[in-house]
Amino acid sequence: MDVSLLLVVVIITALAFDFTNGFHDTANAMATSIATGALKPRVAVLISGTLNLVGAFISTAVAKTISGGIVDDAKLSDHAVNGTAIIFAGLIGAVLWNLVTWLIGLPSSSSHALFGGLIGAVWVVVGTSGVHFDKVFSKILLPAVLSPFIAGLIALLGTFAAYTITRRAGRKSAADGFRHGQTISASLVSLAHGTGDAQKTMGVITLVLIINGHQPVGSGPKTWVILAAGLAIGLGTSIGGWRIIRTMGKGLTEIESPQGFAAETASTAVLLASAHLGFALSTTQVCSGSILGAGLGRRLAEVRWNIAGRMALAWLFTLPVAALVGALAGKLASTGNAGVVVVGAVAALLVGYIVVRSRRAPVTSGNVNDAHEVSVRAPESSTLAAA
């Protein structure tokens, strides 16, 4: 396989990951607004998709963290290894994890899936010297631990303040006011999501362009890369990841409009601040933390800790599982053109199976808010299939 052809394949695969990132993470921005009735499901995802595209043009700090901070581009540029094939393998690990967790309606981190896939593929082929573990700790792992708690605390305080301030107002008038406010706060989360998550794909494409000599080391994403990444994540978001929207909007806690407004505002503040500083945060973790905080901030609100615990386990396993898949794919892809073809073929078969499996009991904009007990179990479960 010609290197230039492989480069095109990698760019397409990166945009495919960006697309899955979009529909996987639609819930982060719009689940609470859909659950409270502030926005109709279809309107919500279209707004989210548009603002994800706009957000992609706000900053490139995170993209530079990906392209020049996590893995050693000099090592990947070495003629002794096929750095392009390694990146392809890492992307495959990320895409497959995104689709598996989407199938079972489980919110997980697309960002950590990407990082895990890349780290695993680089590590197994290049060795530990190919990964900047100090940057991984400071830019990924430490923020991953802290961000849900920070967002949750802000949302908890915001929810408490919202109910306290509006205590004397009529319950219905206060709810209506916050419901209108959610159209703005949810839109801001979508803008922040595009600002942070689209950059991760920009960073991967920039990295593969650098190691192929198409742009200098240390440079940021080109304009066409920003546009392509923004369009891919915006299109994915506009389709709507209804399975995960159901879990986020109805599974963690019953959300009222003041809680939804507080959760979305807290998420926006944390995500935009992190994007400015170049921290590659998980939007899923931040928004889940905010929803849990909003649940705790309202008296007598039920928080379903069993689902929260399963989500936390998914967060814990995302990076290492994606790294394992990336490592296996990287080992095979590094053997040559035949290995790359095998990795691509196996991935295509798995993607096809997941798509067919998802159609047995689809979740759509029409039934996403149906009342039932939200459950996250193995995909063989009939309850899960409906989620």
Buried (B, 14 or more C-beta within 10 A) or exposed (E): BEEEEBBEBBBBBBBBBBBBBBBBBBBBBBBBBBBBEBBEBBBBBBBBBBBBBBBBBBBBBBBBBBBBBBBBBEBBBEEEBBBBBBBBBBBBBBBBBBBBBBBBBBBBBBBBBBBBBBBBBBBBBBEEEBBBEEBBEEBBBEBBEBBBEBBBBBBBBBBBEBBEEBEEEEEEEBBEBBBEBBBEBBBBBBBBBBBBBBBBBBBBBBBBBBBBEEBEEEEBBBEEBBBBBBBBBBBBBBBBBBBBBBBBBBBBBBBBBBBBBBBBBBBBBBBBEBBBBBBBBBBBBBBBBBBBBBBBBBEEBEBBEEBBEBBBEBBEBBBEBBBBBBBBBBBBBBEEBEBBEBBBEBBEEBBEEBEEBBEEBEBEBEBBBEEEEBBBBEBEEEEBBBB
